[in-house]
Amino acid sequence: MKKWLLALLTALAVFALAACGGSDDKKDEKAGKDGGKDDKEIVIGASNVPHAVILEEAKPLLEKKGYDLKIETFQDYVLPNKSLEEGDLDANYFQHIPYLEGQKKENGYDFVNAGGVHIEPIGVYSKKYKSLNDLPKGAKILMSSSVADHGRILTMLEKEGLIKLKEGVKKEESTLDDIEENKKDLKFEYNYEPALLPQAYNNGEGDAVLINSNYAIDNGLNPLKDSIAIEDKESPYVNVVAVRKEDENSEKIKALIEVLHSKEIQDFILKEWNGAIVPVNK
C-alpha cells in the first residue's frame, strides 16, 4: 500500500512539473513572439500639427522597411515626455532642443536627441496692428507660459529692435528679468498655455500674441500670411525626435530617423506648409 501511494505521489509530482514546464515554455514562446512584434512596431507621441501630419506621411515609407508606426497625439508639452519615461512610447516628436534640455535637467530624464526634423518659426499676431512698429507705448504682449520659449521670443523681439537684453546674457536662456531696454514699455503677460494662445488671438485679447507655428497652423492660421512678424528661419530651435538613451542606436529608431530625413519627407514639409515649416535633416 505504501509503495503504491509513493508511486502515485511521484507520478503526480512529475505531471505537475511537466505542466509547469509546458506553461513556462508557452510563456517564453509568447514573449518571443511579442518581442519580435515589438521590434517591428514604433510607438511615437506627437503634437497634432505638423508633427503627426509628418509622421502619417512617413508611415508607408516605414512599412517598406518592415516597421509599423503607431502615432499617439498629445495637446500639451508635459505628457509626451512622461509617457516616454514610463515606457509607453518608443519616442516622441513635439519639442525643440532647448525645451528637451530643460526637461532633462528639471526631471532627470535620460533622453537623447535622435535627430532634428523641422523648425517652427514663432510668429507675432495682432488683430489691431499691421506691424511691430505700429504697436503703441505700453502695448500688451501675450506669450507662452513655457519658460523654454521666453529666450527665443525675447531674442526675436531684440532683433526687431523692440527691446535690448543685458550685455553678456545667454540669449536662448534669457528671461523677462534680462530686459535692459524696453523702448515702447511693452507689458508682457506670460501665463498662457501655448495651445490657448490662438484662442486668445481670435478673442482679440492683448495687442499682440506670440504663437508657435504648430498651434497657429492647427487653428487655421498661416504663419507667413497672418503674422505681422515671424522668427528668422535660421532659428536654432529645431524640433527633434527624443528617445530614451538606451534606445538611441536601436534599429527601429535608426529606421525612423532615416525616413524622416529622406527627400520624400523633406519635400513634403516644404510643399505642405509652403515655407511656414522648415525641414531639417540632421
MOWOZI-V815037 format. One record per residue. N is the residue number from 1. PHI is phi in whole degrees, 0 to 359 (NA if undefined). PSI is psi in radians with two decimals (999 if undefined). BURIAL is + if it has 9 or more other ideal C-beta (glycine too) atoms within 8 Angstrom, else -. Layout:
BEGIN
n | phi | psi | burial
N | PHI | PSI | BURIAL
N | PHI | PSI | BURIAL
END
This chain:
BEGIN
n | phi | psi | burial
1 | NA | -0.76 | -
2 | 295 | -0.72 | -
3 | 296 | -0.70 | -
4 | 295 | -0.72 | -
5 | 295 | -0.71 | -
6 | 296 | -0.72 | -
7 | 296 | -0.70 | -
8 | 296 | -0.78 | -
9 | 296 | -0.68 | -
10 | 297 | -0.76 | -
11 | 297 | -0.73 | -
12 | 296 | -0.71 | -
13 | 296 | -0.76 | -
14 | 298 | -0.74 | -
15 | 298 | -0.75 | -
16 | 296 | -0.74 | -
17 | 296 | -0.70 | -
18 | 296 | -0.73 | -
19 | 297 | -0.78 | -
20 | 297 | -0.74 | -
21 | 298 | -0.72 | -
22 | 296 | -0.71 | -
23 | 296 | -0.75 | -
24 | 295 | -0.68 | -
25 | 299 | -0.71 | -
26 | 295 | -0.71 | -
27 | 297 | -0.77 | -
28 | 297 | -0.72 | -
29 | 296 | -0.74 | -
30 | 296 | -0.77 | -
31 | 300 | -0.71 | -
32 | 298 | -0.74 | -
33 | 294 | -0.79 | -
34 | 297 | -0.73 | -
35 | 301 | -0.72 | -
36 | 297 | -0.72 | -
37 | 295 | -0.78 | -
38 | 300 | -0.63 | -
39 | 295 | -0.39 | -
40 | 256 | 0.11 | +
41 | 243 | 2.30 | +
42 | 243 | 2.00 | +
43 | 258 | 2.07 | +
44 | 232 | 2.39 | +
45 | 266 | 2.48 | +
46 | 205 | 2.72 | +
47 | 287 | 2.72 | +
48 | 303 | -0.96 | +
49 | 227 | 2.34 | +
50 | 269 | -0.07 | +
51 | 304 | -0.97 | +
52 | 295 | -0.60 | +
53 | 296 | -0.77 | +
54 | 296 | -0.73 | +
55 | 294 | -0.64 | +
56 | 299 | -0.67 | -
57 | 293 | -0.51 | +
58 | 280 | -0.33 | +
59 | 308 | -0.98 | +
60 | 297 | -0.53 | -
61 | 292 | -0.63 | +
62 | 287 | -0.57 | +
63 | 299 | -0.67 | +
64 | 297 | -0.46 | -
65 | 270 | 0.01 | -
66 | 92 | 0.29 | -
67 | 244 | 2.46 | +
68 | 258 | 1.98 | -
69 | 268 | 2.10 | +
70 | 253 | 2.16 | -
71 | 250 | 2.18 | +
72 | 247 | 2.17 | +
73 | 265 | 2.56 | +
74 | 230 | 2.63 | +
75 | 252 | 0.06 | -
76 | 228 | 3.09 | -
77 | 255 | 0.13 | -
78 | 253 | -0.87 | -
79 | 298 | -0.63 | -
80 | 301 | -0.64 | +
81 | 285 | -0.64 | +
82 | 297 | -0.76 | -
83 | 295 | -0.62 | +
84 | 293 | -0.75 | +
85 | 298 | -0.68 | +
86 | 280 | -0.08 | -
87 | 87 | 0.13 | -
88 | 283 | -0.34 | -
89 | 236 | 2.66 | +
90 | 273 | -0.45 | +
91 | 197 | 2.87 | +
92 | 224 | 2.76 | +
93 | 214 | 1.64 | +
94 | 200 | -0.26 | +
95 | 239 | 2.69 | +
96 | 268 | 2.98 | +
97 | 299 | -0.84 | +
98 | 300 | -0.64 | +
99 | 293 | -0.76 | +
100 | 301 | -0.82 | +
101 | 296 | -0.68 | -
102 | 295 | -0.71 | +
103 | 293 | -0.65 | +
104 | 297 | -0.76 | +
105 | 292 | -0.72 | -
106 | 285 | -0.65 | -
107 | 248 | -0.07 | -
108 | 74 | 0.37 | -
109 | 295 | 2.37 | +
110 | 263 | 1.14 | -
111 | 254 | 2.76 | +
112 | 227 | 2.74 | -
113 | 277 | 1.95 | +
114 | 279 | -0.34 | +
115 | 162 | 2.49 | +
116 | 276 | 2.63 | +
117 | 236 | -0.75 | +
118 | 200 | 2.95 | +
119 | 241 | 2.38 | +
120 | 247 | 1.72 | +
121 | 298 | 2.41 | +
122 | 281 | 2.38 | +
123 | 245 | 2.71 | +
124 | 257 | 2.21 | +
125 | 239 | 2.49 | +
126 | 209 | 2.38 | +
127 | 268 | -0.11 | -
128 | 251 | -0.48 | -
129 | 228 | 2.60 | +
130 | 263 | -0.17 | -
131 | 205 | 2.86 | -
132 | 295 | -0.56 | +
133 | 296 | -0.45 | -
134 | 281 | -0.25 | -
135 | 300 | 2.30 | +
136 | 281 | 2.92 | -
137 | 297 | 2.33 | -
138 | 81 | 0.26 | -
139 | 301 | 2.50 | +
140 | 268 | 2.11 | +
141 | 250 | 2.11 | +
142 | 264 | 2.36 | +
143 | 213 | 2.96 | +
144 | 296 | 2.58 | +
145 | 280 | -0.14 | -
146 | 285 | 1.91 | +
147 | 301 | -0.51 | -
148 | 297 | -0.37 | +
149 | 269 | -0.24 | +
150 | 296 | -0.81 | +
151 | 299 | -0.67 | +
152 | 298 | -0.81 | +
153 | 294 | -0.78 | +
154 | 294 | -0.64 | +
155 | 298 | -0.73 | +
156 | 296 | -0.80 | +
157 | 293 | -0.55 | +
158 | 292 | -0.73 | +
159 | 298 | -0.55 | -
160 | 278 | -0.07 | -
161 | 83 | 0.21 | -
162 | 276 | -0.54 | +
163 | 222 | 3.00 | +
164 | 223 | 2.29 | -
165 | 271 | 2.75 | +
166 | 301 | 2.53 | -
167 | 298 | 2.33 | -
168 | 86 | -0.14 | -
169 | 287 | 2.49 | +
170 | 285 | 1.92 | -
171 | 302 | -0.74 | +
172 | 292 | -0.26 | +
173 | 251 | 0.13 | -
174 | 290 | 2.67 | +
175 | 235 | 3.08 | +
176 | 299 | -0.46 | -
177 | 291 | -0.26 | -
178 | 269 | 0.06 | +
179 | 285 | 2.10 | +
180 | 265 | -0.68 | -
181 | 232 | 2.41 | -
182 | 222 | 1.44 | -
183 | 305 | -0.66 | -
184 | 260 | 0.14 | +
185 | 53 | 0.83 | -
186 | 297 | 2.45 | +
187 | 255 | 2.04 | -
188 | 262 | 2.24 | -
189 | 245 | 2.06 | +
190 | 235 | 0.65 | +
191 | 251 | 0.43 | -
192 | 260 | 2.29 | +
193 | 298 | 2.36 | -
194 | 308 | -0.68 | +
195 | 290 | -0.29 | -
196 | 265 | -0.11 | -
197 | 296 | -0.68 | +
198 | 299 | -0.63 | +
199 | 294 | -0.72 | -
200 | 299 | -0.72 | +
201 | 297 | -0.83 | +
202 | 296 | -0.49 | -
203 | 278 | -0.08 | -
204 | 77 | 0.36 | -
205 | 284 | 2.54 | -
206 | 68 | 3.10 | +
207 | 263 | -0.46 | +
208 | 207 | 2.58 | +
209 | 231 | 2.28 | +
210 | 263 | 2.11 | +
211 | 232 | 2.31 | +
212 | 295 | 2.49 | +
213 | 302 | -0.60 | +
214 | 298 | -0.73 | +
215 | 286 | -0.59 | +
216 | 298 | -0.88 | +
217 | 296 | -0.69 | +
218 | 297 | -0.34 | +
219 | 249 | 0.39 | +
220 | 81 | 0.22 | -
221 | 265 | 2.53 | +
222 | 256 | 1.92 | -
223 | 304 | -0.60 | +
224 | 283 | -0.59 | +
225 | 264 | -0.61 | -
226 | 267 | -0.34 | +
227 | 278 | 2.68 | +
228 | 266 | -0.16 | +
229 | 196 | 2.61 | +
230 | 219 | 2.58 | +
231 | 300 | 2.56 | +
232 | 300 | 2.44 | -
233 | 292 | -0.22 | -
234 | 275 | 0.26 | -
235 | 306 | 2.42 | +
236 | 278 | 0.04 | -
237 | 273 | 1.19 | +
238 | 283 | 2.32 | +
239 | 281 | 2.28 | +
240 | 235 | 2.85 | +
241 | 269 | 2.13 | +
242 | 255 | 2.45 | +
243 | 221 | 2.84 | +
244 | 294 | 2.53 | +
245 | 304 | -0.67 | -
246 | 290 | -0.26 | -
247 | 260 | 0.01 | +
248 | 305 | -0.68 | +
249 | 257 | 0.28 | -
250 | 291 | 2.64 | -
251 | 298 | -0.66 | -
252 | 288 | -0.57 | +
253 | 290 | -0.69 | +
254 | 299 | -0.72 | +
255 | 295 | -0.72 | +
256 | 300 | -0.85 | +
257 | 294 | -0.69 | +
258 | 301 | -0.73 | -
259 | 291 | -0.77 | +
260 | 294 | -0.42 | +
261 | 266 | 0.02 | +
262 | 290 | 2.77 | +
263 | 299 | -0.63 | -
264 | 301 | -0.78 | -
265 | 285 | -0.70 | +
266 | 298 | -0.75 | +
267 | 294 | -0.66 | -
268 | 299 | -0.77 | +
269 | 299 | -0.78 | +
270 | 295 | -0.75 | +
271 | 289 | -0.74 | -
272 | 294 | -0.68 | +
273 | 244 | 0.10 | +
274 | 51 | 0.70 | -
275 | 93 | -0.17 | -
276 | 289 | -0.46 | +
277 | 241 | 2.25 | +
278 | 252 | 2.11 | +
279 | 288 | 2.64 | +
280 | 225 | 2.48 | +
281 | 232 | 0.78 | -
282 | 211 | 999 | -
END
